[in-house]
């Protein structure tokens, strides 16, 4: 088998083990300290920030309009999925028609 296959398989196993490991560690606690819970609640926002920050700093007007659309949807709804889909749709449409 090729080296690429083994790299992909190793990455998949490592990703699975880190995800299931975190779940197993947290599931052993009956109660989480409020600071730990607050930190875990902040993870989705931190991940979204790391995904969007490069687009804001290195992107152009097309990316900025898509970010503004995402922000507008986020302010109107509590759905991360809807916010993501709106931003992605605007980004794809503007890149298709504007360039």
Order of alpha helices (4+ residues) and beta strands (2+ residues): alpha-alpha-alpha-alpha
